[in-house]
Structure formats: structure tokens, C-alpha cells
């Protein structure tokens, strides 16, 4: 990922994947042409006449073609008919109805299929009036591979393509790493790559520190090693007490035979297993496999806390903050959240909830169909299961309280930035650019992004400086290249974003004297726009001028630019700020806004330096033979064994090269010509 990785283009709204569980669904694009200026009840009533009574999914569009809402219905005709009456509707539904200019429908065979398809469409189209699952990162799993004679114990994230046994999900990568670390001590299973395994001639350090049984060099037979793998699978499958008992018996037997060294090995393995169990928090006695969901609302925001229990052990928890209108009840948010949450994850045998759902039985039926086994969805009222839900609810309250406090502080800082740099409105997105190089070599440009939730690391971008015309060390030229590449890609992939930003700015000026609280609320990092409201440049007046000229040449003139020059002796707190058309200025030394800007500048510096170091490290270990087309790993290995170094290969003649086993005359000429152009 060292190459330029600017934002990927958004998926077209009609390019929708149908879940595997609904293979026979047929799409009916039965939306009539949009009539300019006609929307609301009149449009919806026209569709009702042609709708079937069966189940399906409907989409509502505004006059610009943007998806407003995706819903499912047991009867499409009855559900859509309910939108033809404004009386008795909530404000949210009324706004949605009045904005509807067109609709599209998909008929399904059953209502559970409609529920699954609805979740699929919501996650891809992200309609304005739906509950949206903001954090959609994949969960990490532990994989015990089955495609090698000596299986490996590794962390896995993403599609389950590799053959083996998967255990999870775990709430975080840290939880997986801790578990794997302890399991290496307990079961001595390797976690190296297959290529590393096949090239070993003697045991690695992990064998010396008793973290691996070293099947690679025959320190343990493959059969005995597979016995260790079987024990690890049993432990991860919930048979931890049985494994500990067997190890205890083996330790006692070794001690009776006066084999104290082997007894110590068993002792350490038992201690490692105990460490895994003790670091998994509360472990319920009567629940083998379950996910626990608790929802809490406060301050117009909602937190959904999820706890994962597998094999009777707690494998961590994660807090989600779905985007939803304030009018949604906790149960409504939880219901929509669950269908999206399991859209790409295998559901457990039991799902425990903090609130009763209106369509709880339907959700259980849909999850059962997806998992191909029975899935129970319940809201416990007493006992151990209720205690787990209460524990999750307590965590949800705490997580939401922390988020509200952090969001409030961040919003104040963003307002302070707007005041300090004369912006028309609180910025929703701030892009910060910096370059890093050593005398012009391995130059890298870095861009970090800040929003109302702090740093949006998923939006960070790095740029390898490619221009061959640049003079080494030309910081102005490097910054021009980075900015031109970044905004050229934005213009290509998100041209409407610049127009929206311009409208946003114009509306801000028009309503500057009558701002509402809602206008001052910045979106979360999951919803921040693609185009920045403010660009910060790590540099002085010269850097700022170079950036301004670059953007003006591209026709971009409405984005505020600020240059940050380091103070005398590079003292933090004495930075000068440069804004186009104004005198340079400094902020008070103890101003919170100054600290905030410093933090953003330092983060950009850290990111750029890290990218530069990674590129420099890659260049150091690069082999000149890698650049020759037709020379793969096998030939490179043969050449290095024959000549010793790549430098010796570069000095070899054609006859010397032909003398190497496996190197033909044509390949010898290819190698010789590469080094003697």
C-alpha cells in the first residue's frame, strides 16, 4: 500500500449484490420516469396501483436520484400505501415522504429474504433516513491452517479462503494477538509462513524460548505435532478444562518418572492456558456460544455494545455508534443494526438482546436461514443471561458517555479553528499535508484527516513522489505534486463533492447570522465529506503560495488554505500561521486551538516520516536482480548461490552467466544487458 491510494469511487447505487441466501430473487426496476417538480404523496400513490401484495424491498429516491430510504415489507402494496397518508406520521417519515420523487421495488419469495436483502442494500447504498452501521470493519479470527503438513496458528481477517479451522470472532486484533501468544506457550504451534518453514535448516528463536515445537527441523515428529494441534483445536472448541486435566496428569507422570525437565514444560503449558482464561473477563457457565447486544440512548446519539462469547469464554467486546435520526427508538435502531451486522458475519447459536424487537421472530428466521442451523434470538428477563445483558448495557452507557464528552470537546476545537482562521462555518473535514525525505531520496508525501471524532485514519493517504523532473530536496515541487495528484483524483472520482462544498459555503454565509444548533453539529468521521473544508500545509509563505497556485491552475479556488511555519529554533508554541491575503499571525501560547493544530501537524509529520522510513527500508533491502524481467525467485536463488552477491552477478560476463545451472543463453544475455546498458 505504499502507492498513491486516494479515495476509491463510490459504488453505483444500482450495482447491488444479492445475498447468497436469496439466489432466485428477481429485480424489477419498475420505477416510472421522474416527473420534474412532482414528488411526495402524489408520486407514491401512483406506484401503489401497480404493486403486488407479496413481500419485497422498496427504495425511495429524491429528485436528484439519491436514495432516501430502503425498507422491506410483508406486503409491498400495504406498506407503500401507508406512505400516502401524512396524518399520524412522525416528522422523520413526513420529511422522507415529501422528498420522494421516485421509487423502485424488488419482489422476494419470503419475508426473511426481504429482510436479508434490505440489510444488503442499506449497507451499500447508505440511505439518509435509514439506521446506518458506521463501523463496518471485519473481525479478526484465529485460523489453524489445514493446507500444510504442519498446521500454523495465525491471525486471520477477511474472506475465509484458506483451508482450515476458524475460531472467533474476537473483538480486536489485540485480543487475538494475546490469545495466540499464550497459545504458543501452551501448545508450541508454529505461526511462521510456509515459505519460512520450508527454508529452515535449524530451529529458530521461538524454539529456544519454548514457543514452538520446531517441526520444520524434525525436533518433533509430524504425528506428535499434529497431536499438539488437536489439543489446540479442542481448547478453542470449549474443552479447556479437559485439556488442562490431561496436561496435569502428564505433568504428574513425568514427575514420577523423575523427568523434571519435561514436567516443567507441562507446568508452563498449564500456566499459559490459565493465562488465556483469566484474560477473557467474565466467562458464563451456561452459555457456550452467544453474542450479547445492549442499546443505550442519550444526547441524541445511540451506542450498541456487543459482547462475543465462544466456547464458554468471553472473546471481547466492541462499541458501535450507528447513524440514525433522533426519532428512532432504541429497539428500532437495534433491529436495523442486527440485520446489517450479520449481513457478512456468521451468526452464533444464540443472540441475546437488551430490548424486545417488533420482528424478533422474523430476525431469528432470517439468521437461521443464513447460518443453515437454528439461531435463537431472545431478550432474557432473569438469570445469568440477563446479567450478561445488564453488563453489556453498563458498558454501552459508559462508552456513549465518553463519546459524548469527546465529541463535545472536538466540536469546540473545530469551532475554535473556524474562528482562528476566519472560516465561514465549523469545518467538517480538515486535510493536513507534509513531506518527508533525506536529501530528496525516497521522498514521500503524507495526508492526514481530522473530523469531529478526531483523526480519521481510514482517510489517510500517502504519495510516493514520482516526478523525475524534480530537483532533489525541492520541497515546493514535492508539495505541488502531492496536491495536484490528490485533487486531480478528487475531481475525477467525486466532482460533485466540490460543488456540494461550494453550496455548503454559500449557505453558511447566507445563514451566518441565524445558525441553529443542528447546523453546528459536525458529522462523524464515517460520514465526513470527500472534499476538505480546510487544508493545512506544514510550511511557510512559500509552501502556501506553491499550493495556492497549483490549486488555482486546477480551477479550485474555494478551499481555505493555511500554512504553518515552525517557530524560531523550531519551538512549539511559537508557530506562525499564513493565510492568503492576510498578514502572518500567531495564536496565544496556551490557546487550546493552538494545541489542536500542533497535534494535527505532528500527526501529519509522524505519518509522513513513517511512510518515508518504510520506503527507505524497502529500498535498502531491494535486490538489483528483482528489476530484471524474467528472473524469478528460483533463478535469483541459483545466481546468488553461484556468484555470492548481486554485485558479482552484475560484473559477470555472458559465458560466466551461461555456466550457471538453469540459465540459458537468452537469459544470460538478458541479465548482462540489464547491467551493461
C-alpha positions in Angstrom: 0.0 0.0 0.0 3.0 2.3 -0.5 1.5 3.6 -3.7 -0.9 6.5 -4.0 -4.2 5.3 -2.5 -6.7 8.1 -2.8 -10.4 7.6 -2.2 -12.0 4.8 -4.3 -15.0 5.8 -6.3 -18.4 5.2 -4.7 -20.3 2.2 -5.9 -23.2 2.9 -8.2 -26.4 2.6 -6.3 -27.9 0.0 -8.7 -24.8 -2.2 -8.6 -26.1 -4.3 -5.7 -25.0 -7.7 -4.6 -27.8 -10.1 -3.7 -27.2 -12.3 -0.6 -26.3 -15.9 -1.3 -29.4 -17.0 0.7 -31.7 -15.4 -1.9 -30.5 -16.9 -5.2 -33.8 -16.7 -7.0 -34.6 -13.1 -6.3 -35.5 -11.1 -9.4 -35.0 -7.4 -9.6 -37.9 -5.3 -11.0 -36.8 -1.9 -12.0 -40.4 -0.7 -12.3 -39.8 3.0 -11.5 -41.5 5.3 -13.9 -39.6 8.3 -15.3 -39.3 11.1 -12.8 -41.6 14.0 -13.4 -39.8 17.3 -12.7 -41.2 19.1 -9.7 -43.6 16.2 -8.8 -42.9 14.4 -5.6 -44.4 13.3 -2.3 -47.7 11.6 -1.8 -48.8 12.1 -5.4 -45.7 10.1 -6.7 -46.1 7.3 -4.1 -49.9 6.9 -4.7 -49.2 6.4 -8.4 -46.9 3.4 -7.6 -49.4 1.8 -5.2 -51.7 1.0 -8.1 -49.2 -1.4 -9.7 -47.7 -3.1 -6.6 -48.2 -6.8 -5.6 -49.4 -8.0 -2.2 -46.4 -10.2 -1.7 -43.1 -9.5 0.2 -40.3 -7.4 -1.1 -38.0 -4.4 -0.7 -38.6 -0.9 -1.8 -36.3 2.1 -2.4 -37.3 5.8 -2.2 -35.4 8.4 -4.3 -35.3 12.2 -4.2 -35.4 14.4 -7.3 -31.6 14.1 -7.7 -31.7 10.3 -7.8 -30.2 9.9 -4.3 -31.6 7.0 -2.2 -33.6 8.3 0.7 -34.7 5.1 2.3 -34.6 1.3 1.9 -37.4 -0.7 3.5 -38.8 -4.2 3.5 -42.4 -5.3 3.7 -44.5 -8.4 4.2 -46.8 -6.8 1.6 -45.4 -4.2 -0.6 -48.8 -2.8 -1.5 -49.9 -2.4 2.1 -46.6 -0.9 3.3 -46.3 1.7 0.5 -50.0 2.6 0.8 -49.2 3.7 4.4 -46.9 6.4 2.9 -49.8 8.0 1.0 -51.2 9.5 4.3 -49.3 12.2 6.1 -51.6 12.2 9.1 -50.2 10.3 12.1 -46.7 10.1 10.7 -43.6 11.2 12.6 -41.6 14.2 11.4 -38.9 11.9 10.0 -41.4 9.9 7.9 -43.1 13.1 6.7 -39.8 14.6 5.5 -39.0 11.4 3.8 -42.4 11.2 2.0 -42.3 14.8 0.9 -38.8 14.4 -0.6 -39.7 11.2 -2.5 -39.6 11.7 -6.3 -39.4 8.1 -7.4 -39.5 4.5 -6.1 -38.1 1.1 -7.1 -39.1 -2.3 -5.9 -37.7 -5.9 -5.6 -40.1 -8.8 -5.1 -38.9 -11.7 -3.0 -40.2 -15.2 -2.2 -40.4 -14.8 1.5 -40.2 -12.0 4.2 -36.9 -13.3 5.7 -35.3 -13.0 2.2 -36.6 -9.4 2.1 -35.0 -8.7 5.4 -31.6 -10.0 4.3 -31.8 -8.1 1.0 -32.8 -4.9 2.9 -29.7 -5.2 5.1 -27.6 -5.7 2.0 -28.9 -2.6 0.2 -28.7 -0.4 3.3 -25.0 -1.2 3.8 -24.2 -0.5 0.1 -26.4 2.5 -0.6 -26.3 4.2 2.9 -29.7 6.0 2.6 -30.2 9.2 4.5 -33.3 8.1 6.5 -32.1 4.6 7.5 -30.2 3.5 10.6 -26.6 3.1 9.3 -23.9 0.9 10.8 -21.0 3.2 10.7 -18.1 1.0 11.8 -18.0 -2.0 9.4 -14.5 -3.3 10.0 -14.1 -7.1 9.6 -13.5 -9.0 12.8 -10.3 -11.0 13.4 -10.3 -14.7 13.8 -7.8 -17.4 14.8 -7.0 -19.8 12.0 -5.4 -23.2 12.4 -4.4 -24.0 8.8 -5.1 -27.3 7.1 -3.2 -26.9 3.9 0.2 -27.9 5.2 1.6 -31.0 6.9 2.5 -28.9 9.9 -0.6 -26.6 10.6 0.1 -23.0 11.7 -1.7 -20.9 14.3 -2.3 -17.5 12.7 -4.4 -14.4 12.9 -6.9 -14.0 10.0 -9.1 -11.2 8.8 -11.3 -11.1 5.7 -12.7 -13.7 3.5 -12.3 -17.3 4.6 -10.5 -18.5 1.5 -7.7 -20.5 3.1 -8.4 -24.1 4.1 -8.5 -24.6 7.9 -10.5 -24.2 11.1 -11.6 -20.7 12.1 -12.2 -19.6 15.7 -13.9 -16.3 16.6 -14.8 -13.6 16.1 -12.6 -11.7 18.5 -13.4 -8.1 19.3 -10.0 -6.7 18.4 -6.7 -7.7 16.9 -5.1 -7.2 20.3 -7.3 -9.9 21.8 -6.3 -12.3 19.0 -2.6 -11.5 19.4 -2.7 -12.0 23.2 -4.5 -15.4 22.8 -2.1 -16.6 20.1 0.9 -15.5 22.2 -0.4 -17.5 25.2 -1.4 -20.5 23.0 2.1 -20.7 21.5 3.4 -21.2 25.1 0.6 -23.8 25.8 0.7 -25.8 22.6 4.0 -25.0 20.9 2.4 -24.5 17.5 4.2 -22.5 14.8 3.0 -19.2 13.5 5.6 -18.7 10.7 4.8 -18.6 7.0 5.0 -21.7 4.9 8.0 -20.4 2.9 9.9 -19.6 6.1 9.1 -23.1 7.4 10.4 -24.8 4.3 13.7 -22.9 4.3 14.8 -23.7 7.9 17.9 -25.7 8.5 18.0 -25.3 12.2 15.3 -24.2 14.8 14.5 -20.5 15.1 14.4 -18.4 18.2 10.8 -19.4 19.1 12.0 -23.0 19.7 14.7 -21.8 22.0 12.2 -19.8 24.1 9.7 -22.7 24.1 7.1 -21.1 21.9 7.3 -23.7 19.1 8.0 -27.4 18.8 10.1 -26.9 15.6 8.6 -29.5 13.3 10.5 -27.7 10.5 13.8 -29.3 11.5 12.4 -32.5 12.9 12.7 -31.6 16.6 9.2 -33.1 16.9 7.7 -35.7 14.6 4.8 -34.6 12.4 2.5 -37.1 14.1 3.3 -35.8 17.6 3.0 -32.2 16.3 -0.5 -33.0 15.0 -1.3 -34.1 18.5 -0.5 -30.6 19.8 -2.6 -29.1 17.0 -5.6 -31.4 18.0 -5.2 -30.2 21.6 -5.2 -26.5 20.5 -8.4 -27.1 18.5 -10.1 -28.8 21.5 -9.1 -25.9 23.7 -10.6 -23.3 21.2 -13.7 -25.5 20.9 -14.5 -25.2 24.6 -12.7 -28.3 26.0 -10.3 -26.2 28.0 -10.8 -28.0 31.3 -10.3 -31.4 29.7 -7.0 -30.3 28.2 -5.8 -28.9 31.5 -6.6 -32.1 33.2 -4.7 -34.1 30.6 -1.7 -31.8 30.9 -1.8 -32.1 34.7 -1.8 -35.9 34.5 1.1 -35.8 32.1 3.0 -33.5 34.4 2.5 -35.8 37.4 3.6 -38.8 35.3 6.7 -37.0 34.2 7.5 -36.0 37.8 7.0 -39.6 39.0 9.5 -40.7 36.3 11.9 -38.1 37.6 11.8 -36.3 34.2 11.6 -32.9 35.9 12.5 -31.0 32.7 9.5 -32.4 30.8 7.3 -31.8 33.9 8.4 -28.2 33.9 7.3 -27.9 30.2 3.8 -29.3 31.1 3.7 -26.9 34.1 4.4 -23.9 31.8 1.8 -25.0 29.3 -0.9 -25.2 32.1 0.1 -21.8 33.3 -0.3 -20.4 29.7 -3.8 -21.9 29.4 -4.7 -20.4 32.8 -3.4 -17.0 31.5 -5.7 -17.2 28.4 -8.8 -17.9 30.5 -8.0 -15.3 33.1 -7.7 -12.6 30.5 -11.1 -13.2 28.9 -13.1 -11.4 31.5 -16.4 -12.8 32.7 -16.9 -16.3 31.5 -20.5 -17.5 31.7 -21.1 -21.1 33.0 -24.2 -22.0 31.0 -23.5 -20.3 27.6 -21.3 -21.9 25.0 -21.9 -19.6 22.0 -23.7 -16.2 22.0 -23.5 -12.6 21.0 -24.9 -10.1 23.5 -26.3 -6.8 22.3 -27.3 -3.8 24.5 -28.5 -0.4 23.2 -28.4 2.8 25.1 -29.5 6.3 24.0 -28.5 9.7 25.3 -28.0 13.2 23.9 -29.4 12.3 20.5 -26.9 9.5 20.0 -27.0 5.7 20.4 -24.4 3.2 21.4 -24.8 -0.6 20.7 -22.4 -2.6 22.8 -21.6 -6.1 21.5 -20.0 -8.9 23.6 -18.8 -12.1 22.0 -18.9 -15.4 23.8 -17.5 -18.6 22.2 -16.7 -21.9 23.8 -18.0 -20.6 27.1 -15.3 -17.8 27.1 -15.5 -14.1 26.6 -13.7 -13.1 23.4 -14.1 -9.4 23.9 -16.5 -6.6 23.1 -16.9 -3.6 20.8 -19.0 -0.4 20.9 -20.8 0.8 17.8 -22.4 4.2 17.2 -24.9 3.8 14.4 -26.1 6.8 12.5 -29.8 7.3 13.0 -32.4 10.0 13.3 -33.3 11.2 16.8 -36.8 9.9 16.4 -35.8 6.3 16.3 -36.5 4.2 19.4 -33.7 2.0 20.8 -35.5 -1.1 19.7 -35.9 0.2 16.2 -32.2 1.0 16.0 -31.2 -2.4 17.4 -33.4 -4.2 14.9 -32.0 -2.5 11.9 -28.4 -2.8 13.3 -28.7 -6.5 13.8 -29.7 -7.3 10.2 -26.8 -5.2 8.9 -24.3 -6.6 11.5 -24.9 -10.2 10.4 -25.0 -9.4 6.7 -21.4 -10.6 6.2 -20.8 -12.4 9.5 -21.8 -15.9 10.6 -24.3 -15.7 13.5 -23.8 -17.7 16.7 -26.3 -20.1 18.1 -27.8 -17.6 20.4 -28.3 -13.8 20.2 -29.2 -12.0 23.5 -30.8 -8.6 23.3 -31.4 -5.7 25.8 -34.8 -4.8 24.1 -37.7 -6.7 22.6 -37.9 -6.3 18.9 -41.1 -5.9 16.9 -40.0 -8.5 14.3 -37.8 -10.7 16.6 -39.1 -14.0 15.3 -38.6 -12.8 11.7 -35.0 -11.9 12.5 -34.4 -15.3 14.1 -35.8 -17.0 11.0 -33.6 -14.9 8.7 -30.4 -15.6 10.7 -31.3 -19.3 10.9 -31.6 -19.4 7.1 -28.2 -17.6 6.8 -26.4 -19.9 9.2 -28.1 -23.1 8.0 -28.8 -24.1 11.6 -31.1 -22.9 14.4 -30.3 -19.4 15.8 -32.1 -18.3 18.9 -32.9 -14.6 19.3 -34.0 -13.8 22.9 -34.4 -10.9 25.4 -33.7 -12.6 28.7 -35.6 -11.3 31.8 -33.7 -13.1 34.6 -30.8 -15.3 35.4 -27.3 -15.5 34.1 -28.3 -14.4 30.6 -29.9 -11.3 31.9 -26.8 -10.5 33.9 -24.8 -10.6 30.7 -27.2 -8.2 29.1 -27.0 -5.8 32.1 -23.2 -6.0 31.9 -23.3 -5.1 28.2 -25.8 -2.3 28.9 -23.5 -0.8 31.6 -20.6 -0.8 29.1 -22.9 0.8 26.5 -23.7 3.7 28.9 -20.0 4.2 29.7 -18.9 4.1 26.0 -21.6 6.6 25.0 -20.8 8.9 27.9 -17.1 9.0 26.8 -18.0 9.6 23.2 -20.4 12.5 24.0 -17.6 14.1 26.1 -15.0 13.6 23.4 -17.4 14.8 20.6 -18.2 18.0 22.6 -14.6 18.8 23.1 -13.7 18.1 19.5 -16.6 20.3 18.2 -15.4 23.2 20.4 -11.9 22.8 18.9 -13.3 22.8 15.4 -15.3 25.9 16.1 -12.1 27.5 17.5 -10.3 26.6 14.3 -13.1 28.3 12.3 -12.7 31.5 14.4 -8.9 31.5 14.3 -8.7 31.2 10.5 -11.8 33.2 9.6 -13.8 30.3 8.2 -17.5 30.8 7.4 -18.5 27.7 9.3 -17.3 24.9 11.5 -15.1 22.6 9.3 -16.4 19.1 8.8 -13.1 17.9 7.4 -9.5 19.2 7.7 -6.7 17.8 5.5 -3.1 18.3 6.6 -0.2 17.7 4.2 3.5 17.1 4.9 6.5 15.7 3.1 9.4 13.6 4.3 12.7 12.8 2.6 16.5 12.7 3.1 18.3 15.0 0.6 15.4 14.3 -1.8 15.8 10.5 -1.7 12.8 8.2 -1.1 10.5 11.2 -0.9 7.0 10.6 0.4 4.1 12.9 0.9 1.6 12.3 3.6 -2.0 13.5 4.2 -3.9 13.0 7.4 -7.6 13.9 8.0 -9.3 15.2 11.1 -13.1 15.4 11.8 -15.5 15.7 14.7 -14.4 12.3 16.0 -10.7 13.1 15.9 -8.3 11.6 13.4 -10.0 9.6 10.6 -7.2 7.2 10.0 -9.2 5.4 7.3 -8.9 8.6 5.2 -5.1 8.9 5.5 -3.2 8.8 2.2 0.5 8.6 1.3 2.1 9.6 -2.0 5.4 8.3 -3.3 7.0 11.2 -5.1 7.2 10.1 -8.8 8.3 13.1 -10.8 11.7 12.7 -12.4 11.9 16.5 -13.2 12.1 17.5 -9.5 15.4 18.7 -8.1 16.3 16.5 -5.1 15.1 18.4 -2.0 12.7 20.6 -3.8 10.0 20.8 -1.1 7.8 23.2 -3.2 7.9 20.9 -6.1 7.1 17.9 -3.9 4.1 19.7 -2.4 2.8 20.7 -5.8 2.9 17.1 -7.0 1.1 15.8 -3.9 -1.6 18.4 -4.0 -2.1 18.1 -7.8 -2.4 14.3 -7.6 -4.7 14.4 -4.6 -7.2 16.9 -6.0 -7.0 15.6 -9.6 -8.2 12.3 -8.3 -11.0 14.1 -6.3 -12.1 16.0 -9.4 -12.2 12.7 -11.4 -13.9 10.5 -8.8 -16.0 12.9 -6.8 -16.6 16.0 -8.9 -20.0 16.7 -7.3 -18.3 16.9 -3.9 -16.6 20.2 -4.8 -20.0 21.7 -5.9 -21.5 20.5 -2.6 -18.7 22.1 -0.7 -19.3 25.3 -2.6 -23.0 25.2 -1.8 -22.2 24.4 1.8 -20.0 27.5 2.0 -22.6 29.7 0.3 -25.4 28.5 2.6 -23.1 29.2 5.5 -22.6 32.8 4.5 -26.4 33.2 4.0 -27.2 31.8 7.4 -24.3 33.1 9.3 -26.5 35.3 11.5 -29.1 32.6 12.2 -27.2 29.4 12.9 -29.0 26.6 14.6 -27.6 24.0 16.9 -28.2 21.4 14.2 -26.0 23.3 11.7 -23.1 23.4 14.2 -23.0 19.7 14.7 -20.2 18.2 12.6 -20.7 14.7 11.1 -18.9 11.7 12.4 -15.7 10.5 10.8 -17.7 7.8 9.0 -19.7 10.5 7.2 -17.2 13.3 6.6 -17.2 14.6 3.0 -14.6 13.7 0.5 -13.6 17.3 -0.1 -11.9 19.3 2.7 -13.3 22.4 4.3 -9.8 23.5 5.3 -6.3 22.5 4.1 -3.3 22.9 6.4 0.2 22.9 4.9 3.3 22.2 7.0 5.3 25.1 5.7 5.5 28.9 5.5 4.6 31.5 2.9 6.5 29.9 0.1 4.8 26.5 0.5 1.4 28.2 0.8 2.0 30.1 -2.4 3.0 26.9 -4.3 -0.1 25.1 -3.1 -2.4 28.0 -3.9 -1.0 28.3 -7.5 -1.3 24.6 -8.0 -5.0 24.5 -7.0 -5.9 27.7 -9.0 -4.4 26.0 -12.1 -6.9 23.2 -11.5 -9.8 25.6 -11.0 -10.1 25.1 -7.3 -10.4 28.4 -5.5 -12.9 28.0 -2.7 -10.9 25.8 -0.3 -9.3 27.8 2.6 -5.5 27.2 2.8 -3.3 27.8 5.9 0.4 27.4 6.1 2.1 26.5 9.5 5.7 27.7 9.8 7.7 26.4 12.7 8.8 29.0 15.3 12.3 30.2 16.0 14.6 27.2 16.9 11.5 25.1 16.0 9.9 25.9 19.3 6.4 24.5 19.7 4.0 27.3 20.7 5.7 29.9 18.6 4.4 28.8 15.2 3.4 31.4 12.6 0.3 31.0 10.5 -0.1 32.2 6.9 -3.4 32.8 5.3 -3.8 34.1 1.7 -4.3 37.8 1.6 -3.6 38.4 5.3 -0.6 39.2 7.5 1.0 36.2 9.3 -0.1 35.8 12.9 0.5 33.7 16.0 -2.0 32.2 18.4 -1.7 32.6 22.2 0.7 30.1 23.6 -1.8 28.4 25.8 -4.7 28.5 23.4 -6.4 25.1 23.1 -6.8 25.7 19.3 -3.0 26.1 19.0 -2.5 22.7 20.8 -5.1 21.2 18.4 -3.4 22.5 15.3 0.0 21.3 16.7 -1.4 17.9 17.3 -2.7 17.7 13.7 0.7 19.0 12.3 2.6 16.5 14.4 0.3 13.6 13.3 0.9 14.6 9.6 4.7 14.7 10.4 4.6 11.3 12.1 2.6 9.7 9.2 4.9 11.2 6.5 8.1 10.1 8.3 6.7 6.6 8.9 5.9 6.3 5.2 9.3 7.6 4.3 11.1 5.1 6.6 9.1 2.2 5.2 10.0 3.2 1.7 13.7 3.7 2.6 13.8 0.3 4.3 12.3 -1.3 1.3 14.9 0.3 -0.9 17.7 -0.8 1.4 16.8 -4.5 1.1 15.9 -4.3 -2.6 17.9 -6.7 -4.8 19.0 -5.4 -8.2 18.0 -8.8 -9.7 14.4 -8.1 -8.8 14.3 -5.5 -11.5 15.1 -7.9 -14.3 12.1 -9.2 -16.2 12.1 -13.0 -16.4 14.2 -13.5 -13.2 12.0 -15.1 -10.6 12.8 -16.3 -7.1 14.2 -19.7 -8.3 16.7 -18.2 -10.8 17.7 -15.4 -8.4 18.4 -18.1 -5.8 20.6 -20.1 -8.2 22.5 -16.9 -9.3 23.2 -15.9 -5.7 24.4 -19.3 -4.8 26.7 -19.4 -7.7 28.1 -15.8 -7.5 27.5 -15.0 -3.9 26.2 -11.4 -4.3 24.1 -9.4 -6.7 27.2 -7.2 -7.3 29.2 -10.2 -8.5 26.3 -11.1 -10.9 26.4 -7.6 -12.3 30.1 -7.9 -13.2 29.8 -11.4 -14.7 30.3 -12.0 -18.4 27.8 -13.8 -20.6 29.9 -17.0 -20.6 30.1 -16.9 -16.8 26.3 -16.5 -16.6 25.7 -19.4 -19.0 27.8 -21.6 -16.8 25.1 -21.4 -14.1 22.7 -24.3 -13.9 19.3 -23.3 -15.3 20.5 -20.1 -17.0 20.1 -20.3 -20.8 22.0 -18.2 -23.3 19.0 -15.8 -23.8 18.6 -15.3 -20.1 22.3 -14.8 -19.7 22.2 -12.0 -22.4 19.1 -10.5 -20.7 21.0 -10.3 -17.4 24.2 -9.0 -19.0 22.3 -6.3 -21.0 20.5 -5.2 -17.9 23.7 -4.3 -16.1 25.7 -3.1 -19.2 23.3 -0.8 -21.0 
